[in-house]
Amino acid sequence: MGVRGSEVTIRAGRAGLLADLLVPAEPVGVVLFAHGSGSSRHSPRNLAVAHQLNRGGLGTVLVDLLTEAEEQVDGVTAELRFDIGLLAVRLAAVVDWLATERPFGAAPIGIFGASTGAAAALVAAAQRPDLVRAVVSRGGRPDLAGAALGQVRAATLLLVGGRDEQVIALNEQALSQLTAPAELRVIPGATHLFGEPGTLGQVAEAADDWFHGHLHAQSARP
């Protein structure tokens, strides 16, 4: 299945966010990626997952949630990557853009979040319950979504490495606060970044199954 790539700038308030779109010929859904602490839309881990989703007919959007100037500041202070409110507002703006501009047609929307991006994904899902149908977290910090967890209506899959014990505990805490359909899966032998052989592939397969199960079967809003 052919996949068409393009780079776009998406407005989010006063910010212009750079994003890479990968569009299959007939997308059955679209997944927006929210990268983690200190990462970018060029994250090799997110790209690997995105390509797996593309092979299954899902479109993907990899976006930088901070501007170039903000990235320079964050590189010194590391404060903006933990500004979940800011990141969630930016994600919600991208969701609105997808629903309005429809570069993937009427394909239903999911979000894949890593590290702190997972918290922002869940807050954005809570803010756009009629648009975001599914969320997958990879080694995420969903606990940082706070009170928004109870407002999430999207089916949520939490993926954590078996050797990432502290993050497992934080995900268990978040899972107990989610009222939407949700599941926690532990990938045996994996550490936080899933660098061990085969572990990232398990993440990609689990995400692909989850999004197909919760996006593909649902019709998009008219």
C-alpha positions as CSV (number, residue, x, y, z in Angstrom):
1,M,0.0,0.0,0.0
2,G,1.5,3.3,-1.1
3,V,2.1,6.0,1.6
4,R,2.3,9.7,0.6
5,G,4.5,11.9,2.9
6,S,4.3,15.7,3.3
7,E,5.5,18.3,5.8
8,V,3.0,20.9,7.0
9,T,2.8,23.7,9.5
10,I,-0.2,23.6,11.9
11,R,-1.3,26.7,13.7
12,A,-1.8,26.3,17.5
13,G,-2.6,29.8,18.9
14,R,0.4,31.9,18.0
15,A,2.7,28.9,17.4
16,G,3.3,27.2,14.1
17,L,4.0,23.5,14.7
18,L,5.9,21.5,12.1
19,A,4.4,18.1,11.4
20,D,5.2,15.2,9.1
21,L,2.1,13.5,7.6
22,L,2.2,9.9,6.2
23,V,-1.0,9.2,4.3
24,P,-1.9,5.7,3.1
25,A,-4.0,5.5,-0.1
26,E,-7.2,4.7,1.9
27,P,-6.5,5.5,5.6
28,V,-8.8,3.6,8.0
29,G,-7.7,5.9,10.8
30,V,-5.1,8.5,11.7
31,V,-2.8,8.4,14.7
32,L,-1.3,11.6,16.1
33,F,2.1,11.2,17.9
34,A,2.9,13.1,21.1
35,H,6.6,12.6,21.7
36,G,8.2,12.5,25.1
37,S,10.7,14.5,27.1
38,G,13.4,16.1,25.0
39,S,12.4,14.2,21.8
40,S,11.0,15.5,18.5
41,R,9.0,14.4,15.5
42,H,12.2,12.7,14.2
43,S,12.3,10.2,17.2
44,P,13.4,6.9,15.7
45,R,11.3,5.0,18.1
46,N,8.1,6.8,17.1
47,L,9.0,6.6,13.5
48,A,9.4,2.8,13.8
49,V,5.9,2.6,15.3
50,A,4.5,5.0,12.8
51,H,5.8,2.9,9.9
52,Q,4.2,-0.2,11.4
53,L,0.8,1.6,11.6
54,N,1.2,2.8,8.0
55,R,1.6,-0.8,6.8
56,G,-1.7,-1.5,8.4
57,G,-3.5,1.3,6.6
58,L,-3.4,3.9,9.4
59,G,-2.2,7.4,8.7
60,T,0.2,9.1,11.0
61,V,1.0,12.6,12.1
62,L,4.4,13.2,13.8
63,V,4.5,16.8,15.2
64,D,6.8,19.0,17.1
65,L,4.8,20.3,20.0
66,L,7.3,23.0,20.7
67,T,8.6,25.7,18.3
68,E,12.3,25.9,17.4
69,A,12.7,28.8,19.8
70,E,10.9,26.9,22.6
71,E,13.1,23.8,21.9
72,Q,16.2,25.9,22.5
73,V,14.9,27.2,25.8
74,D,13.8,23.7,26.8
75,G,17.2,22.3,25.9
76,V,18.6,24.5,28.7
77,T,15.8,24.5,31.3
78,A,13.9,21.2,30.5
79,E,10.8,22.9,31.8
80,L,8.5,23.1,28.8
81,R,8.6,19.3,28.2
82,F,6.8,18.9,31.5
83,D,4.3,21.6,30.8
84,I,1.4,19.2,30.3
85,G,-1.2,21.9,30.0
86,L,0.7,23.6,27.1
87,L,1.4,20.3,25.3
88,A,-2.2,19.2,25.6
89,V,-3.5,22.5,24.2
90,R,-1.2,22.1,21.3
91,L,-2.3,18.5,20.7
92,A,-5.9,19.5,20.9
93,A,-5.2,22.2,18.2
94,V,-3.7,19.5,15.9
95,V,-6.8,17.3,16.5
96,D,-9.0,20.2,15.6
97,W,-6.9,20.8,12.4
98,L,-7.3,17.1,11.5
99,A,-11.1,17.3,11.9
100,T,-11.4,20.6,10.0
101,E,-8.8,20.2,7.2
102,R,-9.3,16.5,6.8
103,P,-5.9,15.6,5.2
104,F,-6.9,11.9,6.0
105,G,-10.5,12.3,4.9
106,A,-13.0,11.3,7.6
107,A,-10.7,8.8,9.2
108,P,-11.2,8.6,13.0
109,I,-8.5,9.9,15.3
110,G,-6.2,8.3,17.8
111,I,-3.2,9.6,19.8
112,F,0.0,7.7,20.6
113,G,1.9,9.3,23.5
114,A,5.4,8.6,24.9
115,S,6.8,9.6,28.3
116,T,5.3,13.1,29.2
117,G,3.6,13.1,25.8
118,A,1.3,10.4,27.1
119,A,-0.1,12.7,29.8
120,A,-0.7,15.4,27.2
121,A,-2.4,12.9,25.0
122,L,-4.8,11.9,27.7
123,V,-5.6,15.5,28.6
124,A,-6.2,16.3,24.9
125,A,-8.4,13.2,24.6
126,A,-10.4,14.5,27.6
127,Q,-10.8,17.9,26.0
128,R,-11.9,16.4,22.6
129,P,-14.0,13.4,23.6
130,D,-16.0,13.5,20.4
131,L,-12.9,13.4,18.2
132,V,-10.3,11.3,19.9
133,R,-11.4,7.6,19.9
134,A,-8.3,5.8,21.2
135,V,-5.0,6.5,23.0
136,V,-1.9,4.4,23.4
137,S,0.9,5.2,25.9
138,R,4.5,3.9,25.5
139,G,6.5,4.1,28.6
140,G,4.3,7.0,29.5
141,R,3.5,9.2,32.5
142,P,-0.3,9.1,32.4
143,D,-0.3,10.0,36.1
144,L,0.7,13.5,35.1
145,A,-2.7,14.0,33.4
146,G,-4.2,14.4,36.9
147,A,-7.9,15.0,37.2
148,A,-8.3,14.7,33.4
149,L,-7.9,10.9,33.7
150,G,-11.5,10.6,34.9
151,Q,-12.8,12.6,31.9
152,V,-11.1,10.5,29.2
153,R,-13.6,8.7,27.0
154,A,-11.1,7.2,24.5
155,A,-10.1,3.5,24.9
156,T,-6.7,3.6,26.4
157,L,-3.8,1.1,26.3
158,L,-0.8,1.6,28.6
159,L,2.4,-0.1,27.5
160,V,5.3,-0.3,30.0
161,G,8.6,-2.1,30.1
162,G,8.8,-5.0,32.6
163,R,12.1,-3.5,34.0
164,D,10.7,0.0,34.3
165,E,9.3,-0.7,37.8
166,Q,8.7,2.9,38.9
167,V,6.8,3.7,35.8
168,I,4.8,0.5,36.1
169,A,3.6,1.7,39.5
170,L,2.7,5.1,38.1
171,N,0.7,3.5,35.3
172,E,-1.1,1.3,37.7
173,Q,-2.1,4.4,39.7
174,A,-3.4,6.1,36.5
175,L,-5.2,3.0,35.3
176,S,-7.2,3.0,38.6
177,Q,-8.5,6.5,37.7
178,L,-9.5,5.8,34.1
179,T,-13.2,5.2,33.7
180,A,-13.0,4.6,29.9
181,P,-12.1,1.1,28.6
182,A,-8.4,0.8,29.5
183,E,-5.7,-1.9,29.8
184,L,-2.1,-2.0,31.2
185,R,0.3,-4.3,29.4
186,V,3.8,-5.0,30.6
187,I,6.4,-5.9,27.9
188,P,8.8,-8.5,29.5
189,G,12.4,-7.6,29.7
190,A,12.0,-4.0,28.4
191,T,13.4,-0.9,30.0
192,H,12.0,2.6,29.7
193,L,13.1,3.3,26.1
194,F,12.3,-0.3,24.8
195,G,15.9,-0.6,23.4
196,E,16.1,-4.3,24.0
197,P,15.8,-6.5,20.8
198,G,12.2,-7.1,19.8
199,T,10.6,-5.0,22.5
200,L,9.8,-2.0,20.4
201,G,8.3,-4.3,17.8
202,Q,6.0,-5.7,20.5
203,V,4.9,-2.1,21.2
204,A,4.2,-1.4,17.6
205,E,2.2,-4.6,17.2
206,A,0.2,-3.9,20.3
207,A,-0.5,-0.3,19.2
208,D,-1.5,-1.4,15.7
209,D,-4.0,-4.0,17.1
210,W,-5.4,-1.4,19.6
211,F,-5.9,1.3,17.1
212,H,-7.5,-1.0,14.5
213,G,-9.7,-2.5,17.2
214,H,-10.9,0.9,18.5
215,L,-10.7,3.1,15.4
216,H,-11.3,0.9,12.4
217,A,-14.6,-0.5,13.7
218,Q,-15.9,3.0,14.4
219,S,-17.2,5.5,11.9
220,A,-15.9,9.0,11.9
221,R,-18.1,12.0,12.7
222,P,-19.8,13.4,9.7
